[in-house]
Amino acid sequence: MHLLCRGRLKLLVASLTAVVLLTWLYLLAGNLENGRSLLLAPCLPDTPAAQVLERAVLESRVREVEEENRQIKLQLSQAQGTAEGNYGNQQWGASADTVPEDGDNTAEEKNNHTDCSRSPTVQKCELIHVACVCAGHNASRDVVTLVKSVLFHRRNPLHFHFITDSVASRILSSLFQSWMVPSVQVSFYDAEELKSEVSWIPNKHYSGIYGLMKLTLTKALPSDLAKVIVLDTDITFATDIAELWGIFKKFTDKQVIGLVENQSDWYLGNLWKNHRPWPALGRGFNTGVILLYLERLRRISWEQMWRLTAERELMSMLSTSLADQDIFNAFIKQNPVLVHQLPCFWNVQLSDHTRSEQCYTEVSDLKVIHWNSPKKLRVKNKHVEFFRNLYLTFLEYDGNLLRRELFGCPSQASPESVRLQAALEDLDEDDQCYDFRRERLTVHRVHLYFLQYEYTPTEDDTDVTLVAQLSMDRLQMLEAICKHWEGPISLALYMSDAEAQQFLRYAQASEVLKNRKNVGYHIVYKEGQFYPVNLVRNVALRNANTPYVFLTDVDFLPMYGLYDYLRKSVVQLDMAHTKKALVVPAFETLRYRLSFPKSKAELLSMLDMGTLYTFRYHVWPKGHAPTNYAKWRTATTPYKVEWESDFEPYVVVRRDCPEYDQRFVGFGWNKVSHIMELDAQVRLCLFALRFRRPIRVQVSDFGKKLDPPEKNHTN
């Protein structure tokens, strides 16, 4: 069907070209027969009679050509209609790509099309508005894949409008600020302020109250915004979103909403015995992809109309099953003239038992894929492997590659972009340290709280968060750390997009990790040739939510009970009112498996037997010498130690301590500089704890030894 349509199109275009050429040859020949060459016409006597005659002849020929062109266009449209399949609710609405130029909508034209159909044109550099409701950690992660698929295909500037809760707002605002994609604007709207608009509606859908938020967009979005594309977070684009935006031009004067027909039998009421869905026209419509003509919706008092519809239906239905979709369909049932039916390839719905396979015959037919089943990627579909691979492509796609300027569409650079560009231009490429200086200007994408995170502050304000950074080769340490430290943890992970997805699968498969909700995982995406160790540390430090932080490395395992011991020490040393740092003595072992000492006596015995060593005793004794391990062996209370050059202990400090110096990358001096700054800025009193301490384990990967201890941050 596809090849036949293309063949007819090429034949008709060739015919059109031939007719135009023959017509002009005929005009030329006619004038030559009358002794009046078109090329010599300006040289003939310029009499009024001659001008009138020539004008009449030309007008006659032009009318003939226009009529022939009209006939060819008619043949072309008929050929398209022959090549297109029938699908959808043809008794109401209009298919977006089939509205004739004169505005007449016929039943034969209300079909879905392949790429033979005409796509409405969108002006170059026209701003496209996209709205999305996003709440929570998981939805924030899903929306990134949606945005990637849109950015990958787009050729126009975009303005994203996110209705979010506080969690999604924090995650997405940080992500877009660090992503710095040209020609992309982002606005956030507080879902909390909209809850009262829909909280009165009983809703059984798993999306909860946020599944009703799309009903409030005329109120939530700016009053001067005329139209917007509304998307669910589980959408993947396979084409330029401008094609969908262009369909607004196909709306009739009365149409205000563009939707794709629902591809399951839900609204037909035959899925199970006594199944009673909300009223809908035929199969109803799916609200995963919506074209909202906001300007017209406000004009017809949309807010009042959907409320009246919901109130009326809830008297008998009692609650919604599919959230906003039920109310949209009940509204359309009463007002069918207001809906513009979109071809089904603009919302190929991959839930179980759908008719989605009728929406496409070839890959090129696909426009938008909608994972609208709770099973998501595990949904049953004949072509699910293809759809899953397409989704995974964007899931693991390097987001840095999407930071490209739009050709011919200059964007207004942010002040931060201008500053960075000026700093880059000031660098001297002949400078031996050019690569290091350039690294300082690299802006890394940051995705905060990549997994579900829950934390309830303690009442006594003594809580301590373990803060560390890691890369892919240290993932195996996470389970052990969580077993040894029951308190909150803030981890920054330096990974590529693909590695972040591997980590996600690892965490979701781990019984230990998936049951720990007080661990904040923050992804810093890879870019450049250096490991920005202190930048990654700062991301973990900034996102700790407790008054105190334990600054450590990920390959150290805290002694059992260290969390409670540190909280007590915070009170005993009055750290809330004095500038102090608690030095936690560090030890190491070269043994992969170790029976952890349960007391100081056991630990001293292991030191004497050579099972344990004071940390880096053999390679860098200056790093921890001021801890004074000899004194620690006999100490029964915390004791004060003085800072010395090259000291790099692991410390507990207040959360508002100075950050790490981000000019340091790779291995060497990064912690030393931080301890030096702590001492210089606040003249800390360093106290070495008498009992509890972490032990560094020489980790191995599948039996293969990793880098030696001094290389543990080069990654």
JOFENFEN-V262410 format. One record per residue. N is the residue number from 0. SS is DSSP state (alpha for helix, beta for strand, coil for the rest). D_FIRST is the distance of its C-alpha to the first C-alpha in Angstrom with 1 decimal. Layout:
BEGIN
n = <N;N>
ss = <SS;SS>
d_first = <D_FIRST;D_FIRST>
END
This chain:
BEGIN
n = <0;1;2;3;4;5;6;7;8;9;10;11;12;13;14;15;16;17;18;19;20;21;22;23;24;25;26;27;28;29;30;31;32;33;34;35;36;37;38;39;40;41;42;43;44;45;46;47;48;49;50;51;52;53;54;55;56;57;58;59;60;61;62;63;64;65;66;67;68;69;70;71;72;73;74;75;76;77;78;79;80;81;82;83;84;85;86;87;88;89;90;91;92;93;94;95;96;97;98;99;100;101;102;103;104;105;106;107;108;109;110;111;112;113;114;115;116;117;118;119;120;121;122;123;124;125;126;127;128;129;130;131;132;133;134;135;136;137;138;139;140;141;142;143;144;145;146;147;148;149;150;151;152;153;154;155;156;157;158;159;160;161;162;163;164;165;166;167;168;169;170;171;172;173;174;175;176;177;178;179;180;181;182;183;184;185;186;187;188;189;190;191;192;193;194;195;196;197;198;199;200;201;202;203;204;205;206;207;208;209;210;211;212;213;214;215;216;217;218;219;220;221;222;223;224;225;226;227;228;229;230;231;232;233;234;235;236;237;238;239;240;241;242;243;244;245;246;247;248;249;250;251;252;253;254;255;256;257;258;259;260;261;262;263;264;265;266;267;268;269;270;271;272;273;274;275;276;277;278;279;280;281;282;283;284;285;286;287;288;289;290;291;292;293;294;295;296;297;298;299;300;301;302;303;304;305;306;307;308;309;310;311;312;313;314;315;316;317;318;319;320;321;322;323;324;325;326;327;328;329;330;331;332;333;334;335;336;337;338;339;340;341;342;343;344;345;346;347;348;349;350;351;352;353;354;355;356;357;358;359;360;361;362;363;364;365;366;367;368;369;370;371;372;373;374;375;376;377;378;379;380;381;382;383;384;385;386;387;388;389;390;391;392;393;394;395;396;397;398;399;400;401;402;403;404;405;406;407;408;409;410;411;412;413;414;415;416;417;418;419;420;421;422;423;424;425;426;427;428;429;430;431;432;433;434;435;436;437;438;439;440;441;442;443;444;445;446;447;448;449;450;451;452;453;454;455;456;457;458;459;460;461;462;463;464;465;466;467;468;469;470;471;472;473;474;475;476;477;478;479;480;481;482;483;484;485;486;487;488;489;490;491;492;493;494;495;496;497;498;499;500;501;502;503;504;505;506;507;508;509;510;511;512;513;514;515;516;517;518;519;520;521;522;523;524;525;526;527;528;529;530;531;532;533;534;535;536;537;538;539;540;541;542;543;544;545;546;547;548;549;550;551;552;553;554;555;556;557;558;559;560;561;562;563;564;565;566;567;568;569;570;571;572;573;574;575;576;577;578;579;580;581;582;583;584;585;586;587;588;589;590;591;592;593;594;595;596;597;598;599;600;601;602;603;604;605;606;607;608;609;610;611;612;613;614;615;616;617;618;619;620;621;622;623;624;625;626;627;628;629;630;631;632;633;634;635;636;637;638;639;640;641;642;643;644;645;646;647;648;649;650;651;652;653;654;655;656;657;658;659;660;661;662;663;664;665;666;667;668;669;670;671;672;673;674;675;676;677;678;679;680;681;682;683;684;685;686;687;688;689;690;691;692;693;694;695;696;697;698;699;700;701;702;703;704;705;706;707;708;709;710;711;712;713;714>
ss = <coil;alpha;alpha;alpha;alpha;alpha;alpha;alpha;alpha;alpha;alpha;alpha;alpha;alpha;alpha;alpha;alpha;alpha;alpha;alpha;alpha;alpha;alpha;alpha;alpha;alpha;alpha;alpha;alpha;alpha;alpha;alpha;alpha;coil;coil;coil;coil;coil;coil;coil;alpha;alpha;alpha;coil;coil;coil;coil;alpha;alpha;alpha;alpha;alpha;alpha;alpha;alpha;alpha;alpha;alpha;alpha;alpha;alpha;alpha;alpha;alpha;alpha;alpha;alpha;alpha;alpha;alpha;alpha;alpha;alpha;alpha;alpha;alpha;alpha;alpha;alpha;alpha;alpha;alpha;alpha;coil;coil;coil;coil;coil;coil;coil;coil;coil;coil;coil;coil;alpha;alpha;alpha;coil;coil;coil;coil;coil;coil;coil;coil;alpha;alpha;alpha;coil;coil;coil;coil;coil;coil;coil;coil;coil;coil;coil;coil;coil;coil;coil;coil;coil;coil;beta;beta;beta;beta;beta;beta;beta;coil;alpha;alpha;alpha;alpha;alpha;alpha;alpha;alpha;alpha;alpha;alpha;alpha;alpha;alpha;alpha;alpha;alpha;alpha;coil;coil;coil;coil;beta;beta;beta;beta;beta;beta;beta;coil;alpha;alpha;alpha;alpha;alpha;alpha;alpha;alpha;alpha;alpha;alpha;alpha;alpha;alpha;coil;coil;coil;coil;beta;beta;beta;beta;beta;beta;beta;alpha;alpha;alpha;coil;alpha;alpha;alpha;alpha;coil;coil;coil;coil;beta;coil;coil;coil;coil;alpha;alpha;alpha;alpha;alpha;alpha;alpha;alpha;alpha;alpha;alpha;alpha;alpha;coil;coil;coil;coil;coil;coil;coil;beta;beta;beta;beta;coil;coil;coil;beta;beta;beta;coil;coil;coil;alpha;alpha;alpha;alpha;alpha;alpha;alpha;alpha;alpha;alpha;coil;coil;coil;coil;coil;coil;beta;beta;beta;beta;beta;coil;coil;coil;coil;alpha;alpha;alpha;coil;coil;coil;coil;coil;coil;coil;coil;coil;coil;coil;coil;coil;coil;coil;coil;beta;beta;beta;beta;beta;beta;beta;beta;coil;alpha;alpha;alpha;alpha;alpha;alpha;coil;coil;alpha;alpha;alpha;alpha;alpha;alpha;alpha;alpha;alpha;alpha;alpha;alpha;alpha;alpha;alpha;alpha;coil;coil;beta;coil;coil;coil;alpha;alpha;alpha;alpha;alpha;alpha;alpha;alpha;alpha;alpha;alpha;coil;alpha;alpha;alpha;beta;beta;beta;beta;coil;alpha;alpha;alpha;coil;beta;beta;coil;coil;coil;coil;coil;coil;alpha;alpha;alpha;alpha;coil;coil;coil;alpha;alpha;alpha;coil;coil;beta;beta;beta;coil;coil;coil;coil;coil;alpha;alpha;alpha;coil;coil;coil;coil;coil;alpha;alpha;alpha;alpha;alpha;alpha;alpha;alpha;alpha;alpha;alpha;alpha;coil;coil;coil;alpha;alpha;alpha;alpha;coil;coil;coil;coil;coil;coil;coil;coil;coil;coil;coil;coil;alpha;alpha;alpha;alpha;alpha;alpha;alpha;alpha;alpha;alpha;alpha;alpha;coil;coil;coil;coil;coil;coil;coil;alpha;alpha;alpha;alpha;alpha;alpha;coil;coil;coil;coil;coil;coil;beta;beta;coil;coil;coil;coil;coil;coil;coil;coil;coil;coil;coil;coil;coil;coil;coil;coil;beta;beta;beta;beta;beta;beta;beta;beta;alpha;alpha;alpha;alpha;alpha;alpha;alpha;alpha;alpha;alpha;alpha;alpha;alpha;coil;coil;coil;coil;beta;beta;beta;beta;beta;beta;beta;coil;alpha;alpha;alpha;alpha;alpha;alpha;alpha;alpha;alpha;alpha;alpha;alpha;alpha;coil;alpha;alpha;alpha;alpha;coil;coil;coil;coil;beta;beta;beta;beta;beta;beta;beta;coil;coil;coil;coil;coil;coil;coil;alpha;alpha;alpha;alpha;alpha;alpha;alpha;alpha;alpha;alpha;coil;coil;coil;coil;coil;beta;beta;beta;beta;coil;coil;coil;coil;beta;beta;beta;coil;coil;coil;alpha;alpha;alpha;alpha;alpha;alpha;alpha;alpha;alpha;alpha;alpha;coil;coil;coil;coil;coil;coil;coil;beta;beta;beta;beta;beta;coil;beta;beta;beta;beta;coil;coil;coil;coil;coil;coil;coil;coil;coil;coil;alpha;alpha;alpha;alpha;alpha;alpha;alpha;alpha;alpha;alpha;coil;coil;coil;beta;beta;coil;coil;coil;coil;coil;coil;alpha;alpha;alpha;coil;alpha;alpha;alpha;coil;alpha;alpha;alpha;alpha;alpha;alpha;coil;coil;coil;coil;beta;beta;beta;coil;coil;coil;coil;coil;coil;coil;coil;beta;beta;beta;beta;beta;coil;coil;coil;coil;coil;coil;coil;coil;coil;coil;coil;coil;coil;coil;coil;alpha;alpha;alpha;alpha;alpha;alpha;alpha;alpha;alpha;alpha;alpha;alpha;alpha;coil;coil;beta;beta;beta;beta;coil;coil;coil;coil;coil;beta;beta;beta;beta;coil;coil;beta;beta;coil;coil;beta;beta;coil;coil;coil;alpha;alpha;alpha;coil;coil;coil;coil>
d_first = <0.0;3.8;5.6;5.1;6.2;8.7;9.9;10.7;12.3;14.4;15.4;16.5;18.4;20.1;21.0;22.5;24.5;25.8;26.9;28.7;30.4;31.5;32.8;35.1;36.2;37.1;39.0;40.9;41.7;42.9;45.3;46.6;47.4;49.5;51.3;49.9;47.9;45.8;47.2;50.8;50.5;52.5;55.4;55.8;58.4;57.2;58.1;56.8;55.9;53.8;52.0;51.2;49.9;47.7;46.3;45.5;43.6;41.5;40.7;39.6;37.3;35.8;35.1;33.3;31.1;30.3;29.4;27.1;25.4;25.0;23.3;20.8;20.1;19.7;17.1;15.2;15.3;14.3;11.2;10.4;11.5;9.2;6.0;8.1;9.4;13.1;15.5;19.1;22.3;21.4;25.0;26.3;25.6;22.9;19.8;20.8;18.1;18.0;21.7;22.5;25.2;27.7;27.4;26.4;24.2;22.5;21.1;17.7;17.4;18.2;14.8;13.4;11.0;9.2;11.2;10.3;13.0;16.6;18.8;22.4;24.8;27.7;30.9;31.9;34.4;33.9;35.2;32.8;34.6;33.6;35.7;36.0;38.6;40.0;43.0;44.6;44.3;41.1;39.1;40.4;39.1;35.7;35.5;36.0;32.7;31.0;32.8;32.0;28.2;28.7;31.1;28.9;26.1;28.3;29.4;31.6;35.0;34.9;37.5;37.4;39.4;40.5;42.3;44.2;47.2;49.9;48.5;45.0;46.7;49.0;46.2;43.6;46.2;47.6;44.2;43.0;46.5;46.5;42.8;43.5;39.9;40.1;38.7;38.6;40.9;41.7;43.6;44.9;46.0;48.3;46.8;50.4;51.0;48.1;48.8;51.2;48.4;46.5;49.1;50.1;46.7;46.9;43.8;42.9;39.9;40.6;40.1;43.3;44.5;42.2;39.2;40.6;41.2;38.0;39.6;42.4;40.4;41.6;45.1;44.5;42.7;44.6;45.2;44.0;40.5;38.2;34.9;33.7;30.7;32.0;30.8;31.9;33.3;30.8;27.8;26.0;24.1;21.2;21.1;23.7;25.4;25.9;22.4;23.5;26.9;25.4;24.1;27.8;27.6;25.2;27.8;29.7;33.5;34.0;31.4;33.0;30.7;27.1;25.7;22.8;23.0;24.7;22.5;25.4;27.5;30.5;31.1;30.5;33.7;32.8;32.9;36.5;39.4;41.0;38.3;38.9;36.6;37.2;36.0;32.4;29.9;27.7;26.4;28.1;27.1;27.4;29.7;28.7;27.2;28.9;29.2;32.8;34.2;37.7;39.4;38.3;38.8;42.4;42.9;42.1;44.3;41.6;44.2;46.1;43.1;41.7;45.2;45.9;42.7;43.5;47.1;46.2;43.7;45.9;48.6;46.7;44.2;47.0;44.6;41.1;39.0;36.1;38.4;37.2;33.9;35.9;37.8;34.8;33.2;36.5;36.8;33.4;34.2;37.2;35.5;31.8;32.0;32.5;29.2;26.1;23.1;21.0;17.3;17.6;16.4;19.7;21.6;20.0;23.0;24.1;26.8;27.3;25.6;23.0;19.5;18.3;15.7;13.7;13.8;11.5;8.8;10.1;13.6;13.0;12.1;15.6;18.4;21.3;22.4;25.2;27.6;29.1;30.6;34.3;33.2;31.2;30.0;31.1;28.6;26.8;23.0;20.8;19.8;23.2;24.2;21.5;22.4;26.1;25.9;24.3;27.1;29.8;28.8;29.9;32.7;34.4;33.4;36.5;37.1;39.4;36.5;35.3;38.6;37.1;37.9;35.2;35.1;36.7;37.4;41.0;42.0;45.4;46.9;48.8;52.5;52.0;49.5;51.9;54.7;52.9;51.7;55.3;56.6;54.2;55.3;59.0;58.5;60.0;57.7;60.8;62.3;62.6;61.5;58.5;55.9;57.9;58.4;54.7;53.9;56.1;53.7;50.5;49.1;47.5;45.0;46.6;45.1;48.0;48.3;45.2;46.0;47.6;51.1;54.0;57.5;60.5;63.4;66.8;69.7;72.2;70.1;70.8;67.3;66.2;62.7;62.1;60.3;58.7;55.8;53.9;50.9;48.7;51.4;53.6;51.3;53.4;56.4;54.9;55.6;59.2;59.8;58.5;60.9;63.9;63.3;62.7;62.8;60.0;58.3;56.4;54.4;52.5;50.0;49.1;45.5;42.2;39.1;38.1;41.8;42.0;39.2;41.1;44.2;42.4;41.4;45.0;46.6;44.5;45.4;49.1;51.3;53.8;51.6;49.4;52.6;54.2;53.2;55.9;54.4;52.7;50.1;49.3;46.8;47.8;44.8;45.6;45.8;48.1;50.2;53.0;53.5;54.6;56.8;58.9;55.9;54.4;57.7;58.0;54.7;56.1;59.5;58.2;56.2;59.1;60.1;63.7;67.0;67.5;65.4;66.0;64.8;64.1;61.8;59.1;60.8;63.9;64.4;66.7;69.5;69.1;70.5;70.4;68.4;71.1;73.8;72.4;72.2;75.9;76.8;75.2;77.7;80.7;80.3;79.6;76.6;75.6;78.6;79.3;77.4;77.1;74.7;74.8;74.6;73.1;74.6;72.0;72.2;70.0;69.6;68.0;67.4;63.9;65.3;68.3;70.4;70.8;74.4;75.3;78.4;80.0;82.3;79.5;77.9;81.2;81.6;78.2;79.1;82.4;80.7;78.1;75.1;74.4;75.2;75.5;72.3;72.0;75.7;75.2;72.9;73.6;76.7;77.1;73.9;75.5;79.2;80.2;79.1;82.4;81.5;85.2;86.0;83.0;84.3;87.4;86.1;86.1;84.9;82.5;84.2;83.6;82.3;82.3;79.4;79.7;77.7;74.5;74.7;71.2;71.7;69.3;70.4;70.1;70.2;69.4;65.8;66.7;68.0;67.1;63.6;63.1;63.2;59.6;60.7;61.3;58.3;58.1;61.3;64.9;67.1;64.4;66.4;69.8;69.0;68.0;71.3;73.2;71.7;72.4;76.1;76.4;74.9;76.4;79.1;77.9;80.2;78.6;79.5;78.8;78.2;80.6;78.4;74.6;72.6;69.2;68.8;66.4;64.6;63.6;60.0;58.1;54.5;53.7;57.3;57.0;59.4;58.1;59.8;63.5;64.8;65.4;61.7;60.1;58.6;57.1;54.0>
END
